[in-house]
Amino acid sequence: MIGGRSIWGAIIEPLAKNYHWTIDYILWGISFLNVQMLSSDAVQVFYGSGKDGKGGSVISADNPANWEFIMNEVND
C-alpha cells in the first residue's frame, strides 16, 4: 500500500471517493465524529500475506472451511 499516511489520504480521500462528497462538505458539512464512525466501520479488502511472503491468494470468505485460514491471516 502506498499513501494514506495523513488525514487527507486515510480519511478524506476515501470518503470523497466512496460517497461522492466534496472536500468542502467533508470539512464543513459533516461532524468529525460521524467521519470517524464511517471510517472505522468502512468495508476493507484484506489480501493475505501468504506464508512465502510472495503475496496471498484469493479465498472465499463464504466457505466455512476457510475460517481458520482467515483468522490466522488476520491475527498475524
PQR file with spaces between the fields and no chain letter, atoms N, CA, C, O and H, PARSE charges and radii, in Angstrom:
ATOM       1  N    MET     1       0.840   -1.160    0.000 -0.4000 1.5000
ATOM       2  CA   MET     1       0.000    0.000    0.000 -0.0000 2.0000
ATOM       3  C    MET     1       0.891    1.229    0.000  0.5500 1.7000
ATOM       4  O    MET     1       1.906    1.276    0.695 -0.5500 1.4000
ATOM       5  N    ILE     2       0.510    2.199   -0.767 -0.4000 1.5000
ATOM       6  CA   ILE     2       1.250    3.449   -0.828 -0.0000 2.0000
ATOM       7  C    ILE     2       0.305    4.570   -0.456  0.5500 1.7000
ATOM       8  O    ILE     2      -0.844    4.582   -0.897 -0.5500 1.4000
ATOM       9  H    ILE     2      -0.314    2.161   -1.331  0.4000 1.0000
ATOM      10  N    GLY     3       0.763    5.506    0.343 -0.4000 1.5000
ATOM      11  CA   GLY     3      -0.061    6.646    0.739 -0.0000 2.0000
ATOM      12  C    GLY     3      -0.900    6.341    1.958  0.5500 1.7000
ATOM      13  O    GLY     3      -0.703    5.328    2.629 -0.5500 1.4000
ATOM      14  H    GLY     3       1.697    5.497    0.702  0.4000 1.0000
ATOM      15  N    GLY     4      -1.843    7.230    2.240 -0.4000 1.5000
ATOM      16  CA   GLY     4      -2.728    7.054    3.383 -0.0000 2.0000
ATOM      17  C    GLY     4      -2.073    7.361    4.706  0.5500 1.7000
ATOM      18  O    GLY     4      -2.525    6.882    5.746 -0.5500 1.4000
ATOM      19  H    GLY     4      -2.004    8.053    1.695  0.4000 1.0000
ATOM      20  N    ARG     5      -0.998    8.165    4.688 -0.4000 1.5000
ATOM      21  CA   ARG     5      -0.294    8.470    5.932 -0.0000 2.0000
ATOM      22  C    ARG     5      -0.872    9.680    6.653  0.5500 1.7000
ATOM      23  O    ARG     5      -0.645    9.854    7.850 -0.5500 1.4000
ATOM      24  H    ARG     5      -0.632    8.555    3.843  0.4000 1.0000
ATOM      25  N    SER     6      -1.598   10.498    5.953 -0.4000 1.5000
ATOM      26  CA   SER     6      -2.170   11.694    6.571 -0.0000 2.0000
ATOM      27  C    SER     6      -3.684   11.551    6.649  0.5500 1.7000
ATOM      28  O    SER     6      -4.263   10.608    6.110 -0.5500 1.4000
ATOM      29  H    SER     6      -1.783   10.356    4.981  0.4000 1.0000
ATOM      30  N    ILE     7      -4.311   12.502    7.329 -0.4000 1.5000
ATOM      31  CA   ILE     7      -5.770   12.503    7.415 -0.0000 2.0000
ATOM      32  C    ILE     7      -6.379   12.658    6.020  0.5500 1.7000
ATOM      33  O    ILE     7      -7.479   12.167    5.768 -0.5500 1.4000
ATOM      34  H    ILE     7      -3.841   13.268    7.767  0.4000 1.0000
ATOM      35  N    TRP     8      -5.674   13.335    5.120 -0.4000 1.5000
ATOM      36  CA   TRP     8      -6.187   13.540    3.762 -0.0000 2.0000
ATOM      37  C    TRP     8      -6.267   12.219    3.007  0.5500 1.7000
ATOM      38  O    TRP     8      -7.283   11.925    2.378 -0.5500 1.4000
ATOM      39  H    TRP     8      -4.781   13.734    5.325  0.4000 1.0000
ATOM      40  N    GLY     9      -5.227   11.440    3.064 -0.4000 1.5000
ATOM      41  CA   GLY     9      -5.204   10.188    2.326 -0.0000 2.0000
ATOM      42  C    GLY     9      -5.920    9.040    3.011  0.5500 1.7000
ATOM      43  O    GLY     9      -6.458    8.150    2.353 -0.5500 1.4000
ATOM      44  H    GLY     9      -4.402   11.679    3.575  0.4000 1.0000
ATOM      45  N    ALA    10      -5.926    9.064    4.340 -0.4000 1.5000
ATOM      46  CA   ALA    10      -6.513    7.954    5.088 -0.0000 2.0000
ATOM      47  C    ALA    10      -8.016    8.096    5.305  0.5500 1.7000
ATOM      48  O    ALA    10      -8.729    7.095    5.363 -0.5500 1.4000
ATOM      49  H    ALA    10      -5.489    9.787    4.876  0.4000 1.0000
ATOM      50  N    ILE    11      -8.500    9.325    5.423 -0.4000 1.5000
ATOM      51  CA   ILE    11      -9.911    9.523    5.752 -0.0000 2.0000
ATOM      52  C    ILE    11     -10.656   10.325    4.688  0.5500 1.7000
ATOM      53  O    ILE    11     -11.680    9.879    4.170 -0.5500 1.4000
ATOM      54  H    ILE    11      -7.920   10.138    5.375  0.4000 1.0000
ATOM      55  N    ILE    12     -10.144   11.493    4.370 -0.4000 1.5000
ATOM      56  CA   ILE    12     -10.897   12.403    3.500 -0.0000 2.0000
ATOM      57  C    ILE    12     -11.018   11.874    2.078  0.5500 1.7000
ATOM      58  O    ILE    12     -12.115   11.876    1.520 -0.5500 1.4000
ATOM      59  H    ILE    12      -9.312   11.855    4.790  0.4000 1.0000
ATOM      60  N    GLU    13      -9.934   11.427    1.485 -0.4000 1.5000
ATOM      61  CA   GLU    13      -9.983   10.933    0.104 -0.0000 2.0000
ATOM      62  C    GLU    13     -10.910    9.735   -0.057  0.5500 1.7000
ATOM      63  O    GLU    13     -11.694    9.715   -1.006 -0.5500 1.4000
ATOM      64  H    GLU    13      -9.043   11.426    1.938  0.4000 1.0000
ATOM      65  N    PRO    14     -10.861    8.717    0.838 -0.5600 1.5000
ATOM      66  CA   PRO    14     -11.810    7.605    0.690  0.2800 2.0000
ATOM      67  C    PRO    14     -13.271    8.032    0.830  0.5500 1.7000
ATOM      68  O    PRO    14     -14.134    7.510    0.125 -0.5500 1.4000
ATOM      69  N    LEU    15     -13.559    8.979    1.737 -0.4000 1.5000
ATOM      70  CA   LEU    15     -14.933    9.451    1.877 -0.0000 2.0000
ATOM      71  C    LEU    15     -15.392   10.160    0.610  0.5500 1.7000
ATOM      72  O    LEU    15     -16.512    9.947    0.146 -0.5500 1.4000
ATOM      73  H    LEU    15     -12.858    9.403    2.310  0.4000 1.0000
ATOM      74  N    ALA    16     -14.534   10.995    0.055 -0.4000 1.5000
ATOM      75  CA   ALA    16     -14.888   11.714   -1.174 -0.0000 2.0000
ATOM      76  C    ALA    16     -15.140   10.727   -2.306  0.5500 1.7000
ATOM      77  O    ALA    16     -16.073   10.895   -3.092 -0.5500 1.4000
ATOM      78  H    ALA    16     -13.624   11.168    0.432  0.4000 1.0000
ATOM      79  N    LYS    17     -14.311    9.709   -2.383 -0.4000 1.5000
ATOM      80  CA   LYS    17     -14.442    8.731   -3.460 -0.0000 2.0000
ATOM      81  C    LYS    17     -15.667    7.831   -3.262  0.5500 1.7000
ATOM      82  O    LYS    17     -16.440    7.626   -4.198 -0.5500 1.4000
ATOM      83  H    LYS    17     -13.553    9.573   -1.745  0.4000 1.0000
ATOM      84  N    ASN    18     -15.845    7.303   -2.072 -0.4000 1.5000
ATOM      85  CA   ASN    18     -16.925    6.348   -1.813 -0.0000 2.0000
ATOM      86  C    ASN    18     -18.308    6.976   -1.787  0.5500 1.7000
ATOM      87  O    ASN    18     -19.272    6.378   -2.265 -0.5500 1.4000
ATOM      88  H    ASN    18     -15.217    7.470   -1.311  0.4000 1.0000
ATOM      89  N    TYR    19     -18.412    8.179   -1.233 -0.4000 1.5000
ATOM      90  CA   TYR    19     -19.719    8.812   -1.074 -0.0000 2.0000
ATOM      91  C    TYR    19     -19.957    9.941   -2.079  0.5500 1.7000
ATOM      92  O    TYR    19     -21.025   10.553   -2.086 -0.5500 1.4000
ATOM      93  H    TYR    19     -17.629    8.665   -0.845  0.4000 1.0000
ATOM      94  N    HIS    20     -18.958   10.217   -2.929 -0.4000 1.5000
ATOM      95  CA   HIS    20     -19.041   11.297   -3.916 -0.0000 2.0000
ATOM      96  C    HIS    20     -19.306   12.640   -3.235  0.5500 1.7000
ATOM      97  O    HIS    20     -20.077   13.463   -3.728 -0.5500 1.4000
ATOM      98  H    HIS    20     -18.090    9.720   -2.923  0.4000 1.0000
ATOM      99  N    TRP    21     -18.652   12.841   -2.094 -0.4000 1.5000
ATOM     100  CA   TRP    21     -18.770   14.085   -1.350 -0.0000 2.0000
ATOM     101  C    TRP    21     -17.666   15.031   -1.777  0.5500 1.7000
ATOM     102  O    TRP    21     -16.607   14.591   -2.224 -0.5500 1.4000
ATOM     103  H    TRP    21     -18.025   12.172   -1.693  0.4000 1.0000
ATOM     104  N    THR    22     -17.902   16.320   -1.645 -0.4000 1.5000
ATOM     105  CA   THR    22     -16.864   17.313   -1.921 -0.0000 2.0000
ATOM     106  C    THR    22     -15.984   17.462   -0.686  0.5500 1.7000
ATOM     107  O    THR    22     -16.392   17.128    0.426 -0.5500 1.4000
ATOM     108  H    THR    22     -18.762   16.678   -1.282  0.4000 1.0000
ATOM     109  N    ILE    23     -14.782   17.965   -0.893 -0.4000 1.5000
ATOM     110  CA   ILE    23     -13.884   18.229    0.230 -0.0000 2.0000
ATOM     111  C    ILE    23     -14.538   19.248    1.170  0.5500 1.7000
ATOM     112  O    ILE    23     -14.444   19.125    2.391 -0.5500 1.4000
ATOM     113  H    ILE    23     -14.450   18.237   -1.797  0.4000 1.0000
ATOM     114  N    ASP    24     -15.198   20.251    0.591 -0.4000 1.5000
ATOM     115  CA   ASP    24     -15.879   21.268    1.393 -0.0000 2.0000
ATOM     116  C    ASP    24     -16.926   20.634    2.311  0.5500 1.7000
ATOM     117  O    ASP    24     -17.033   21.007    3.480 -0.5500 1.4000
ATOM     118  H    ASP    24     -15.275   20.351   -0.401  0.4000 1.0000
ATOM     119  N    TYR    25     -17.694   19.683    1.791 -0.4000 1.5000
ATOM     120  CA   TYR    25     -18.711   19.016    2.618 -0.0000 2.0000
ATOM     121  C    TYR    25     -18.061   18.200    3.728  0.5500 1.7000
ATOM     122  O    TYR    25     -18.534   18.212    4.864 -0.5500 1.4000
ATOM     123  H    TYR    25     -17.608   19.380    0.841  0.4000 1.0000
ATOM     124  N    ILE    26     -16.985   17.495    3.410 -0.4000 1.5000
ATOM     125  CA   ILE    26     -16.318   16.669    4.420 -0.0000 2.0000
ATOM     126  C    ILE    26     -15.742   17.539    5.530  0.5500 1.7000
ATOM     127  O    ILE    26     -15.812   17.177    6.704 -0.5500 1.4000
ATOM     128  H    ILE    26     -16.600   17.486    2.487  0.4000 1.0000
ATOM     129  N    LEU    27     -15.171   18.685    5.162 -0.4000 1.5000
ATOM     130  CA   LEU    27     -14.556   19.559    6.158 -0.0000 2.0000
ATOM     131  C    LEU    27     -15.574   20.354    6.966  0.5500 1.7000
ATOM     132  O    LEU    27     -15.386   20.560    8.165 -0.5500 1.4000
ATOM     133  H    LEU    27     -15.114   18.979    4.208  0.4000 1.0000
ATOM     134  N    TRP    28     -16.652   20.802    6.322 -0.4000 1.5000
ATOM     135  CA   TRP    28     -17.552   21.733    6.987 -0.0000 2.0000
ATOM     136  C    TRP    28     -19.001   21.246    7.103  0.5500 1.7000
ATOM     137  O    TRP    28     -19.772   21.837    7.859 -0.5500 1.4000
ATOM     138  H    TRP    28     -16.805   20.634    5.348  0.4000 1.0000
ATOM     139  N    GLY    29     -19.394   20.202    6.389 -0.4000 1.5000
ATOM     140  CA   GLY    29     -20.787   19.808    6.365 -0.0000 2.0000
ATOM     141  C    GLY    29     -21.139   18.588    7.194  0.5500 1.7000
ATOM     142  O    GLY    29     -22.320   18.306    7.395 -0.5500 1.4000
ATOM     143  H    GLY    29     -18.768   19.722    5.774  0.4000 1.0000
ATOM     144  N    ILE    30     -20.151   17.861    7.678 -0.4000 1.5000
ATOM     145  CA   ILE    30     -20.404   16.655    8.460 -0.0000 2.0000
ATOM     146  C    ILE    30     -19.485   16.688    9.677  0.5500 1.7000
ATOM     147  O    ILE    30     -18.342   17.136    9.588 -0.5500 1.4000
ATOM     148  H    ILE    30     -19.191   18.090    7.515  0.4000 1.0000
ATOM     149  N    SER    31     -19.984   16.217   10.801 -0.4000 1.5000
ATOM     150  CA   SER    31     -19.178   16.267   12.023 -0.0000 2.0000
ATOM     151  C    SER    31     -18.018   15.270   11.949  0.5500 1.7000
ATOM     152  O    SER    31     -18.110   14.234   11.291 -0.5500 1.4000
ATOM     153  H    SER    31     -20.913   15.853   10.873  0.4000 1.0000
ATOM     154  N    PHE    32     -16.936   15.605   12.633 -0.4000 1.5000
ATOM     155  CA   PHE    32     -15.775   14.728   12.651 -0.0000 2.0000
ATOM     156  C    PHE    32     -16.110   13.402   13.331  0.5500 1.7000
ATOM     157  O    PHE    32     -15.546   12.369   12.973 -0.5500 1.4000
ATOM     158  H    PHE    32     -16.860   16.447   13.167  0.4000 1.0000
ATOM     159  N    LEU    33     -17.013   13.415   14.299 -0.4000 1.5000
ATOM     160  CA   LEU    33     -17.441   12.173   14.950 -0.0000 2.0000
ATOM     161  C    LEU    33     -18.075   11.227   13.926  0.5500 1.7000
ATOM     162  O    LEU    33     -17.786   10.031   13.920 -0.5500 1.4000
ATOM     163  H    LEU    33     -17.472   14.254   14.591  0.4000 1.0000
ATOM     164  N    ASN    34     -18.934   11.765   13.066 -0.4000 1.5000
ATOM     165  CA   ASN    34     -19.536   10.927   12.025 -0.0000 2.0000
ATOM     166  C    ASN    34     -18.496   10.451   11.022  0.5500 1.7000
ATOM     167  O    ASN    34     -18.575    9.319   10.546 -0.5500 1.4000
ATOM     168  H    ASN    34     -19.169   12.737   13.070  0.4000 1.0000
ATOM     169  N    VAL    35     -17.535   11.285   10.698 -0.4000 1.5000
ATOM     170  CA   VAL    35     -16.446   10.866    9.799 -0.0000 2.0000
ATOM     171  C    VAL    35     -15.678    9.713   10.423  0.5500 1.7000
ATOM     172  O    VAL    35     -15.360    8.742    9.736 -0.5500 1.4000
ATOM     173  H    VAL    35     -17.471   12.205   11.085  0.4000 1.0000
ATOM     174  N    GLN    36     -15.375    9.801   11.707 -0.4000 1.5000
ATOM     175  CA   GLN    36     -14.658    8.730   12.399 -0.0000 2.0000
ATOM     176  C    GLN    36     -15.465    7.439   12.416  0.5500 1.7000
ATOM     177  O    GLN    36     -14.914    6.358   12.206 -0.5500 1.4000
ATOM     178  H    GLN    36     -15.633   10.589   12.266  0.4000 1.0000
ATOM     179  N    MET    37     -16.769    7.546   12.667 -0.4000 1.5000
ATOM     180  CA   MET    37     -17.601    6.341   12.693 -0.0000 2.0000
ATOM     181  C    MET    37     -17.694    5.710   11.312  0.5500 1.7000
ATOM     182  O    MET    37     -17.633    4.486   11.193 -0.5500 1.4000
ATOM     183  H    MET    37     -17.216    8.424   12.838  0.4000 1.0000
ATOM     184  N    LEU    38     -17.839    6.516   10.271 -0.4000 1.5000
ATOM     185  CA   LEU    38     -17.866    5.972    8.910 -0.0000 2.0000
ATOM     186  C    LEU    38     -16.547    5.293    8.569  0.5500 1.7000
ATOM     187  O    LEU    38     -16.533    4.222    7.962 -0.5500 1.4000
ATOM     188  H    LEU    38     -17.889    7.510   10.368  0.4000 1.0000
ATOM     189  N    SER    39     -15.450    5.911    8.954 -0.4000 1.5000
ATOM     190  CA   SER    39     -14.131    5.361    8.633 -0.0000 2.0000
ATOM     191  C    SER    39     -13.832    4.090    9.410  0.5500 1.7000
ATOM     192  O    SER    39     -13.224    3.165    8.872 -0.5500 1.4000
ATOM     193  H    SER    39     -15.461    6.782    9.447  0.4000 1.0000
ATOM     194  N    SER    40     -14.250    4.032   10.662 -0.4000 1.5000
ATOM     195  CA   SER    40     -13.939    2.853   11.476 -0.0000 2.0000
ATOM     196  C    SER    40     -14.744    1.635   11.047  0.5500 1.7000
ATOM     197  O    SER    40     -14.329    0.500   11.282 -0.5500 1.4000
ATOM     198  H    SER    40     -14.744    4.783   11.099  0.4000 1.0000
ATOM     199  N    ASP    41     -15.885    1.863   10.424 -0.4000 1.5000
ATOM     200  CA   ASP    41     -16.737    0.748   10.005 -0.0000 2.0000
ATOM     201  C    ASP    41     -16.698    0.533    8.496  0.5500 1.7000
ATOM     202  O    ASP    41     -17.541   -0.171    7.940 -0.5500 1.4000
ATOM     203  H    ASP    41     -16.222    2.785   10.233  0.4000 1.0000
ATOM     204  N    ALA    42     -15.720    1.140    7.842 -0.4000 1.5000
ATOM     205  CA   ALA    42     -15.631    1.020    6.383 -0.0000 2.0000
ATOM     206  C    ALA    42     -15.270   -0.407    5.979  0.5500 1.7000
ATOM     207  O    ALA    42     -14.481   -1.074    6.649 -0.5500 1.4000
ATOM     208  H    ALA    42     -15.036    1.712    8.293  0.4000 1.0000
ATOM     209  N    VAL    43     -15.846   -0.854    4.897 -0.4000 1.5000
ATOM     210  CA   VAL    43     -15.526   -2.173    4.359 -0.0000 2.0000
ATOM     211  C    VAL    43     -14.131   -2.107    3.744  0.5500 1.7000
ATOM     212  O    VAL    43     -13.831   -1.216    2.949 -0.5500 1.4000
ATOM     213  H    VAL    43     -16.487   -0.312    4.353  0.4000 1.0000
ATOM     214  N    GLN    44     -13.293   -3.052    4.120 -0.4000 1.5000
ATOM     215  CA   GLN    44     -11.928   -3.090    3.611 -0.0000 2.0000
ATOM     216  C    GLN    44     -11.661   -4.443    2.984  0.5500 1.7000
ATOM     217  O    GLN    44     -12.197   -5.461    3.424 -0.5500 1.4000
ATOM     218  H    GLN    44     -13.537   -3.776    4.766  0.4000 1.0000
ATOM     219  N    VAL    45     -10.837   -4.449    1.962 -0.4000 1.5000
ATOM     220  CA   VAL    45     -10.437   -5.688    1.315 -0.0000 2.0000
ATOM     221  C    VAL    45      -9.142   -6.141    1.953  0.5500 1.7000
ATOM     222  O    VAL    45      -8.187   -5.371    2.058 -0.5500 1.4000
ATOM     223  H    VAL    45     -10.402   -3.623    1.604  0.4000 1.0000
ATOM     224  N    PHE    46      -9.114   -7.398    2.380 -0.4000 1.5000
ATOM     225  CA   PHE    46      -7.925   -7.960    3.003 -0.0000 2.0000
ATOM     226  C    PHE    46      -7.281   -8.932    2.040  0.5500 1.7000
ATOM     227  O    PHE    46      -7.920   -9.875    1.573 -0.5500 1.4000
ATOM     228  H    PHE    46      -9.890   -8.023    2.295  0.4000 1.0000
ATOM     229  N    TYR    47      -6.020   -8.701    1.746 -0.4000 1.5000
ATOM     230  CA   TYR    47      -5.245   -9.612    0.916 -0.0000 2.0000
ATOM     231  C    TYR    47      -4.260  -10.311    1.821  0.5500 1.7000
ATOM     232  O    TYR    47      -3.397   -9.663    2.413 -0.5500 1.4000
ATOM     233  H    TYR    47      -5.502   -7.935    2.125  0.4000 1.0000
ATOM     234  N    GLY    48      -4.373  -11.629    1.942 -0.4000 1.5000
ATOM     235  CA   GLY    48      -3.480  -12.397    2.794 -0.0000 2.0000
ATOM     236  C    GLY    48      -2.034  -12.251    2.370  0.5500 1.7000
ATOM     237  O    GLY    48      -1.739  -12.059    1.191 -0.5500 1.4000
ATOM     238  H    GLY    48      -5.074  -12.155    1.461  0.4000 1.0000
ATOM     239  N    SER    49      -1.137  -12.344    3.332 -0.4000 1.5000
ATOM     240  CA   SER    49       0.274  -12.153    3.043 -0.0000 2.0000
ATOM     241  C    SER    49       0.908  -13.404    2.449  0.5500 1.7000
ATOM     242  O    SER    49       1.944  -13.313    1.790 -0.5500 1.4000
ATOM     243  H    SER    49      -1.377  -12.500    4.290  0.4000 1.0000
ATOM     244  N    GLY    50       0.324  -14.536    2.662 -0.4000 1.5000
ATOM     245  CA   GLY    50       0.930  -15.779    2.174 -0.0000 2.0000
ATOM     246  C    GLY    50       2.127  -16.148    3.023  0.5500 1.7000
ATOM     247  O    GLY    50       2.870  -15.269    3.458 -0.5500 1.4000
ATOM     248  H    GLY    50      -0.517  -14.610    3.197  0.4000 1.0000
ATOM     249  N    LYS    51       2.320  -17.395    3.260 -0.4000 1.5000
ATOM     250  CA   LYS    51       3.411  -17.840    4.130 -0.0000 2.0000
ATOM     251  C    LYS    51       4.779  -17.682    3.486  0.5500 1.7000
ATOM     252  O    LYS    51       5.785  -17.609    4.191 -0.5500 1.4000
ATOM     253  H    LYS    51       1.715  -18.109    2.907  0.4000 1.0000
ATOM     254  N    ASP    52       4.834  -17.628    2.151 -0.4000 1.5000
ATOM     255  CA   ASP    52       6.115  -17.495    1.470 -0.0000 2.0000
ATOM     256  C    ASP    52       6.513  -16.041    1.244  0.5500 1.7000
ATOM     257  O    ASP    52       7.579  -15.775    0.689 -0.5500 1.4000
ATOM     258  H    ASP    52       4.016  -17.687    1.579  0.4000 1.0000
ATOM     259  N    GLY    53       5.667  -15.087    1.669 -0.4000 1.5000
ATOM     260  CA   GLY    53       5.976  -13.675    1.514 -0.0000 2.0000
ATOM     261  C    GLY    53       5.795  -13.147    0.112  0.5500 1.7000
ATOM     262  O    GLY    53       6.150  -11.998   -0.152 -0.5500 1.4000
ATOM     263  H    GLY    53       4.802  -15.303    2.120  0.4000 1.0000
ATOM     264  N    LYS    54       5.256  -13.939   -0.804 -0.4000 1.5000
ATOM     265  CA   LYS    54       5.101  -13.518   -2.196 -0.0000 2.0000
ATOM     266  C    LYS    54       3.689  -13.032   -2.498  0.5500 1.7000
ATOM     267  O    LYS    54       3.333  -12.856   -3.663 -0.5500 1.4000
ATOM     268  H    LYS    54       4.968  -14.873   -0.590  0.4000 1.0000
ATOM     269  N    GLY    55       2.900  -12.820   -1.487 -0.4000 1.5000
ATOM     270  CA   GLY    55       1.537  -12.353   -1.715 -0.0000 2.0000
ATOM     271  C    GLY    55       0.549  -13.478   -1.507  0.5500 1.7000
ATOM     272  O    GLY    55       0.885  -14.657   -1.620 -0.5500 1.4000
ATOM     273  H    GLY    55       3.190  -12.963   -0.540  0.4000 1.0000
ATOM     274  N    GLY    56      -0.653  -13.097   -1.205 -0.4000 1.5000
ATOM     275  CA   GLY    56      -1.675  -14.083   -0.904 -0.0000 2.0000
ATOM     276  C    GLY    56      -2.440  -14.504   -2.132  0.5500 1.7000
ATOM     277  O    GLY    56      -2.165  -14.065   -3.248 -0.5500 1.4000
ATOM     278  H    GLY    56      -0.926  -12.140   -1.113  0.4000 1.0000
ATOM     279  N    SER    57      -3.389  -15.351   -1.902 -0.4000 1.5000
ATOM     280  CA   SER    57      -4.256  -15.804   -2.971 -0.0000 2.0000
ATOM     281  C    SER    57      -5.688  -15.411   -2.619  0.5500 1.7000
ATOM     282  O    SER    57      -5.982  -15.075   -1.472 -0.5500 1.4000
ATOM     283  H    SER    57      -3.613  -15.708   -0.995  0.4000 1.0000
ATOM     284  N    VAL    58      -6.554  -15.455   -3.587 -0.4000 1.5000
ATOM     285  CA   VAL    58      -7.950  -15.126   -3.361 -0.0000 2.0000
ATOM     286  C    VAL    58      -8.632  -16.338   -2.750  0.5500 1.7000
ATOM     287  O    VAL    58      -8.545  -17.445   -3.280 -0.5500 1.4000
ATOM     288  H    VAL    58      -6.315  -15.729   -4.518  0.4000 1.0000
ATOM     289  N    ILE    59      -9.307  -16.121   -1.634 -0.4000 1.5000
ATOM     290  CA   ILE    59     -10.030  -17.205   -0.981 -0.0000 2.0000
ATOM     291  C    ILE    59     -11.477  -16.777   -0.803  0.5500 1.7000
ATOM     292  O    ILE    59     -11.786  -15.586   -0.784 -0.5500 1.4000
ATOM     293  H    ILE    59      -9.377  -15.222   -1.203  0.4000 1.0000
ATOM     294  N    SER    60     -12.337  -17.733   -0.676 -0.4000 1.5000
ATOM     295  CA   SER    60     -13.758  -17.457   -0.493 -0.0000 2.0000
ATOM     296  C    SER    60     -14.060  -17.340    0.993  0.5500 1.7000
ATOM     297  O    SER    60     -13.927  -18.310    1.740 -0.5500 1.4000
ATOM     298  H    SER    60     -12.086  -18.701   -0.692  0.4000 1.0000
ATOM     299  N    ALA    61     -14.469  -16.143    1.421 -0.4000 1.5000
ATOM     300  CA   ALA    61     -14.836  -15.950    2.817 -0.0000 2.0000
ATOM     301  C    ALA    61     -16.205  -16.545    3.114  0.5500 1.7000
ATOM     302  O    ALA    61     -16.593  -16.668    4.276 -0.5500 1.4000
ATOM     303  H    ALA    61     -14.577  -15.355    0.814  0.4000 1.0000
ATOM     304  N    ASP    62     -16.934  -16.914    2.070 -0.4000 1.5000
ATOM     305  CA   ASP    62     -18.242  -17.541    2.263 -0.0000 2.0000
ATOM     306  C    ASP    62     -18.134  -19.019    2.605  0.5500 1.7000
ATOM     307  O    ASP    62     -19.104  -19.619    3.066 -0.5500 1.4000
ATOM     308  H    ASP    62     -16.619  -16.814    1.126  0.4000 1.0000
ATOM     309  N    ASN    63     -16.978  -19.606    2.386 -0.4000 1.5000
ATOM     310  CA   ASN    63     -16.770  -21.032    2.631 -0.0000 2.0000
ATOM     311  C    ASN    63     -16.329  -21.235    4.081  0.5500 1.7000
ATOM     312  O    ASN    63     -15.249  -20.774    4.452 -0.5500 1.4000
ATOM     313  H    ASN    63     -16.190  -19.118    2.011  0.4000 1.0000
ATOM     314  N    PRO    64     -17.125  -21.905    4.908 -0.5600 1.5000
ATOM     315  CA   PRO    64     -16.755  -22.120    6.313  0.2800 2.0000
ATOM     316  C    PRO    64     -15.420  -22.850    6.490  0.5500 1.7000
ATOM     317  O    PRO    64     -14.773  -22.708    7.528 -0.5500 1.4000
ATOM     318  N    ALA    65     -15.014  -23.612    5.511 -0.4000 1.5000
ATOM     319  CA   ALA    65     -13.744  -24.333    5.608 -0.0000 2.0000
ATOM     320  C    ALA    65     -12.545  -23.380    5.626  0.5500 1.7000
ATOM     321  O    ALA    65     -11.456  -23.770    6.046 -0.5500 1.4000
ATOM     322  H    ALA    65     -15.540  -23.727    4.669  0.4000 1.0000
ATOM     323  N    ASN    66     -12.733  -22.146    5.181 -0.4000 1.5000
ATOM     324  CA   ASN    66     -11.639  -21.169    5.137 -0.0000 2.0000
ATOM     325  C    ASN    66     -11.551  -20.322    6.398  0.5500 1.7000
ATOM     326  O    ASN    66     -10.658  -19.481    6.500 -0.5500 1.4000
ATOM     327  H    ASN    66     -13.618  -21.829    4.840  0.4000 1.0000
ATOM     328  N    TRP    67     -12.434  -20.511    7.345 -0.4000 1.5000
ATOM     329  CA   TRP    67     -12.485  -19.681    8.537 -0.0000 2.0000
ATOM     330  C    TRP    67     -11.165  -19.689    9.308  0.5500 1.7000
ATOM     331  O    TRP    67     -10.677  -18.628    9.698 -0.5500 1.4000
ATOM     332  H    TRP    67     -13.160  -21.194    7.261  0.4000 1.0000
ATOM     333  N    GLU    68     -10.591  -20.845    9.531 -0.4000 1.5000
ATOM     334  CA   GLU    68      -9.342  -20.925   10.294 -0.0000 2.0000
ATOM     335  C    GLU    68      -8.218  -20.190    9.572  0.5500 1.7000
ATOM     336  O    GLU    68      -7.439  -19.479   10.205 -0.5500 1.4000
ATOM     337  H    GLU    68     -10.987  -21.707    9.215  0.4000 1.0000
ATOM     338  N    PHE    69      -8.126  -20.355    8.253 -0.4000 1.5000
ATOM     339  CA   PHE    69      -7.100  -19.665    7.476 -0.0000 2.0000
ATOM     340  C    PHE    69      -7.272  -18.151    7.581  0.5500 1.7000
ATOM     341  O    PHE    69      -6.293  -17.430    7.775 -0.5500 1.4000
ATOM     342  H    PHE    69      -8.759  -20.933    7.738  0.4000 1.0000
ATOM     343  N    ILE    70      -8.497  -17.669    7.457 -0.4000 1.5000
ATOM     344  CA   ILE    70      -8.758  -16.234    7.526 -0.0000 2.0000
ATOM     345  C    ILE    70      -8.368  -15.689    8.895  0.5500 1.7000
ATOM     346  O    ILE    70      -7.724  -14.643    8.983 -0.5500 1.4000
ATOM     347  H    ILE    70      -9.292  -18.255    7.300  0.4000 1.0000
ATOM     348  N    MET    71      -8.744  -16.376    9.945 -0.4000 1.5000
ATOM     349  CA   MET    71      -8.427  -15.906   11.292 -0.0000 2.0000
ATOM     350  C    MET    71      -6.922  -15.897   11.538  0.5500 1.7000
ATOM     351  O    MET    71      -6.414  -14.996   12.205 -0.5500 1.4000
ATOM     352  H    MET    71      -9.267  -17.225    9.873  0.4000 1.0000
ATOM     353  N    ASN    72      -6.214  -16.872   11.019 -0.4000 1.5000
ATOM     354  CA   ASN    72      -4.747  -16.886   11.172 -0.0000 2.0000
ATOM     355  C    ASN    72      -4.109  -15.718   10.444  0.5500 1.7000
ATOM     356  O    ASN    72      -3.163  -15.117   10.952 -0.5500 1.4000
ATOM     357  H    ASN    72      -6.627  -17.604   10.478  0.4000 1.0000
ATOM     358  N    GLU    73      -4.618  -15.380    9.246 -0.4000 1.5000
ATOM     359  CA   GLU    73      -4.061  -14.261    8.468 -0.0000 2.0000
ATOM     360  C    GLU    73      -4.356  -12.926    9.151  0.5500 1.7000
ATOM     361  O    GLU    73      -3.495  -12.047    9.185 -0.5500 1.4000
ATOM     362  H    GLU    73      -5.388  -15.868    8.833  0.4000 1.0000
ATOM     363  N    VAL    74      -5.537  -12.769    9.684 -0.4000 1.5000
ATOM     364  CA   VAL    74      -5.924  -11.519   10.323 -0.0000 2.0000
ATOM     365  C    VAL    74      -5.148  -11.312   11.616  0.5500 1.7000
ATOM     366  O    VAL    74      -4.764  -10.186   11.932 -0.5500 1.4000
ATOM     367  H    VAL    74      -6.237  -13.483    9.656  0.4000 1.0000
ATOM     368  N    ASN    75      -4.914  -12.377   12.360 -0.4000 1.5000
ATOM     369  CA   ASN    75      -4.259  -12.266   13.659 -0.0000 2.0000
ATOM     370  C    ASN    75      -2.741  -12.275   13.588  0.5500 1.7000
ATOM     371  O    ASN    75      -2.087  -12.078   14.612 -0.5500 1.4000
ATOM     372  H    ASN    75      -5.226  -13.292   12.102  0.4000 1.0000
ATOM     373  N    ASP    76      -2.163  -12.494   12.428 -0.4000 1.5000
ATOM     374  CA   ASP    76      -0.686  -12.491   12.306 -0.0000 2.0000
ATOM     375  C    ASP    76      -0.131  -11.096   12.349  0.5500 1.7000
ATOM     376  O    ASP    76       1.083  -10.912   12.260 -0.5500 1.4000
ATOM     377  H    ASP    76      -2.694  -12.655   11.596  0.4000 1.0000
